[in-house]
Amino acid sequence: MDQTNVTAAARRVVITTRGAGVDIDIDGKRIEPNAVKAYSVSHLAGEHPEVLLHVADRNDVQWSGTARVAVTDLPDPGPAAAVFLDAIDPEALERAALARPDLGTEPGSLTKAMLTQLGEWARGL
């Protein structure tokens, strides 16, 4: 279990990671696990540390108190996905999908194999 303690201005932030999960406490109050979809911690020499919380759903989350707040959305993956897909050779994708050992015979299996292959290529596998 890793634990990061950051005091930013008047706030005490405790981030406890456990595998892929995380617990975030601000001034001793636990933040609901599904309220935050990502976080980052930065600390430049001579400055106060900053914790940036990417709020999962702004409609259901209540935050109170005084803090320096930055709210951000994760970038839209669409443009990067379009660039990636534009670079795909359709014949190479078809050959790779048909050569997959997990290619089945049921309806949709070729599409599933192509999507799996694209995902592996996107992750550099």
TORLODREN-594950 format. One line per 2 residues: number of its first residue (from 0); their letters; for each residue x, y, z of N, C-alpha, C. Coordinates in steps of 0.1 Angstrom, whole numbers. Example, Ala and Ser with C-alpha at 12.3 -4.5 7.8 and 13.67 -1.06 7.14 Angstrom:
0) as) 132/-57/78/123/-45/78/132/-33/78 ~ 128/-22/71/137/-11/71/129/0/79 $
This chain:
0) md) 9/-12/0/0/0/0/9/12/0 ~ 7/21/-10/14/34/-10/6/45/-5 $
2) qt) 12/54/2/4/65/8/12/78/5 ~ 4/88/0/10/101/-3/2/111/5 $
4) nv) 9/119/13/4/129/22/8/143/16 ~ -2/151/12/1/164/6/-7/174/14 $
6) ta) 0/185/19/-7/196/25/-6/208/16 ~ -17/211/10/-17/223/0/-25/234/7 $
8) aa) -18/245/9/-24/256/16/-30/251/29 ~ -43/253/32/-49/249/45/-55/235/44 $
10) rr) -53/228/33/-59/215/32/-49/204/34 ~ -54/193/41/-45/181/42/-52/171/34 $
12) vv) -44/166/24/-49/156/15/-41/143/17 ~ -48/132/19/-42/119/20/-47/110/9 $
14) it) -38/105/1/-41/96/-10/-35/82/-7 ~ -43/72/-6/-39/59/-3/-42/50/-14 $
16) tr) -32/44/-21/-35/35/-32/-34/21/-27 ~ -42/12/-33/-42/-2/-31/-45/-9/-44 $
18) ga) -34/-13/-51/-36/-19/-64/-42/-8/-73 ~ -52/-11/-80/-59/-1/-89/-68/8/-82 $
20) gv) -71/6/-69/-80/14/-62/-73/25/-55 ~ -81/35/-50/-75/46/-43/-85/52/-33 $
22) di) -81/56/-21/-89/63/-12/-83/77/-11 ~ -92/87/-11/-88/101/-11/-95/108/1 $
24) di) -87/113/10/-93/121/21/-88/135/21 ~ -98/145/22/-94/159/23/-98/164/37 $
26) dg) -88/169/44/-91/173/58/-98/163/66 ~ -94/150/64/-100/139/72/-113/134/67 $
28) kr) -119/140/56/-131/135/51/-129/127/38 ~ -134/115/39/-133/106/27/-141/110/15 $
30) ie) -135/111/4/-142/114/-9/-147/101/-14 ~ -160/101/-19/-166/88/-24/-157/83/-36 $
32) pn) -154/70/-36/-145/65/-46/-150/67/-60 ~ -163/67/-63/-167/70/-76/-169/84/-80 $
34) av) -165/93/-71/-167/108/-73/-155/113/-81 ~ -143/106/-81/-131/111/-88/-127/100/-97 $
36) ka) -125/104/-110/-121/94/-120/-106/94/-122 ~ -99/104/-118/-85/105/-119/-80/116/-110 $
38) ys) -67/115/-107/-61/126/-99/-46/127/-103 ~ -40/139/-100/-26/140/-102/-21/149/-91 $
40) vs) -8/147/-87/-1/154/-77/11/160/-83 ~ 13/173/-81/25/180/-86/31/189/-75 $
42) hl) 44/190/-75/50/199/-65/63/204/-71 ~ 63/217/-74/75/224/-79/82/230/-67 $
44) ag) 96/229/-68/104/235/-58/100/249/-55 ~ 99/252/-42/95/265/-37/81/269/-38 $
46) eh) 72/259/-42/58/262/-43/51/251/-35 ~ 38/255/-32/30/245/-25/26/233/-34 $
48) pe) 25/221/-28/20/210/-37/6/213/-42 ~ 3/207/-53/-11/208/-58/-16/194/-61 $
50) vl) -29/192/-58/-36/180/-61/-47/184/-70 ~ -47/177/-82/-58/180/-92/-67/168/-92 $
52) lh) -80/170/-89/-90/159/-89/-98/160/-102 ~ -99/150/-109/-108/149/-121/-121/144/-117 $
54) va) -131/152/-115/-144/149/-110/-152/140/-120 ~ -157/129/-115/-164/119/-124/-177/125/-129 $
56) dr) -185/130/-120/-198/135/-124/-201/148/-115 ~ -200/159/-121/-202/172/-113/-216/174/-108 $
58) nd) -226/167/-113/-239/169/-109/-242/162/-95 ~ -235/152/-92/-238/145/-79/-227/147/-68 $
60) vq) -217/155/-71/-206/157/-61/-208/171/-54 ~ -207/171/-41/-207/183/-34/-193/186/-28 $
62) ws) -188/197/-30/-175/201/-24/-178/214/-16 ~ -172/215/-4/-174/227/3/-160/231/10 $
64) gt) -159/243/13/-147/248/19/-139/257/10 ~ -127/261/14/-119/271/7/-107/263/2 $
66) ar) -105/264/-11/-93/258/-17/-90/264/-31 ~ -78/263/-35/-75/266/-48/-79/254/-57 $
68) va) -88/256/-66/-94/245/-73/-91/246/-88 ~ -88/235/-94/-87/234/-109/-95/222/-113 $
70) vt) -105/225/-121/-114/214/-126/-110/212/-141 ~ -109/200/-144/-105/196/-158/-113/184/-163 $
72) dl) -114/183/-175/-119/171/-181/-108/164/-188 ~ -109/150/-188/-99/143/-195/-100/146/-210 $
74) pd) -90/146/-218/-91/150/-232/-100/140/-239 ~ -107/146/-249/-115/138/-258/-107/128/-266 $
76) pg) -109/115/-265/-100/105/-272/-103/104/-287 ~ -114/111/-291/-119/110/-305/-108/114/-315 $
78) pa) -102/126/-314/-92/130/-324/-80/120/-325 ~ -75/116/-313/-64/107/-313/-68/93/-319 $
80) aa) -80/89/-316/-85/76/-322/-86/77/-337 ~ -91/89/-342/-92/91/-357/-79/90/-364 $
82) vf) -69/97/-358/-55/97/-363/-50/82/-364 ~ -52/75/-353/-47/61/-352/-54/53/-363 $
84) ld) -68/54/-364/-75/46/-374/-72/49/-388 ~ -69/62/-391/-65/67/-404/-52/60/-409 $
86) ai) -44/56/-399/-31/51/-402/-31/35/-404 ~ -43/29/-402/-44/15/-403/-45/10/-418 $
88) dp) -37/1/-421/-38/-6/-435/-49/-16/-434 ~ -60/-14/-441/-72/-24/-440/-68/-38/-443 $
90) ea) -59/-40/-453/-55/-54/-456/-47/-60/-445 ~ -38/-52/-439/-30/-57/-428/-39/-61/-416 $
92) le) -49/-52/-413/-58/-55/-403/-66/-68/-405 ~ -71/-70/-418/-78/-82/-421/-69/-94/-420 $
94) ra) -57/-94/-425/-48/-105/-423/-45/-108/-409 ~ -42/-98/-401/-39/-100/-386/-51/-106/-379 $
96) al) -63/-101/-382/-76/-106/-375/-78/-121/-379 ~ -77/-124/-392/-79/-138/-397/-69/-147/-391 $
98) ar) -57/-143/-388/-47/-151/-383/-47/-153/-368 ~ -56/-146/-361/-57/-147/-346/-61/-161/-342 $
100) pd) -55/-166/-332/-59/-179/-326/-73/-179/-319 ~ -77/-167/-315/-90/-165/-308/-101/-162/-317 $
102) lg) -99/-162/-330/-110/-160/-340/-120/-171/-339 ~ -132/-168/-337/-143/-178/-335/-150/-179/-348 $
104) te) -161/-187/-348/-170/-189/-360/-183/-183/-358 ~ -186/-178/-346/-200/-172/-344/-201/-159/-350 $
106) pg) -214/-154/-352/-216/-141/-358/-209/-130/-351 ~ -202/-121/-358/-195/-110/-351/-181/-113/-347 $
108) sl) -177/-126/-349/-163/-130/-344/-152/-123/-352 ~ -154/-120/-365/-144/-113/-372/-143/-99/-367 $
110) tk) -154/-92/-365/-154/-79/-360/-147/-78/-346 ~ -151/-88/-338/-144/-88/-325/-129/-90/-326 $
112) am) -125/-99/-335/-111/-101/-337/-104/-88/-342 ~ -110/-81/-351/-105/-68/-356/-104/-58/-345 $
114) lt) -114/-57/-337/-114/-47/-326/-103/-51/-316 ~ -102/-64/-313/-91/-68/-304/-77/-65/-309 $
116) ql) -76/-68/-322/-63/-65/-329/-60/-50/-329 ~ -70/-42/-331/-68/-27/-331/-64/-22/-317 $
118) ge) -70/-28/-307/-67/-25/-293/-53/-29/-290 ~ -48/-40/-294/-34/-44/-292/-25/-35/-299 $
120) wa) -28/-32/-311/-19/-22/-319/-18/-9/-312 ~ -30/-4/-307/-30/9/-300/-22/9/-287 $
122) rg) -21/-3/-280/-13/-4/-268/2/-8/-271 ~ 5/-9/-284/19/-12/-288/22/-27/-287 $
124) l) 12/-35/-287/15/-50/-285/16/-56/-299 $
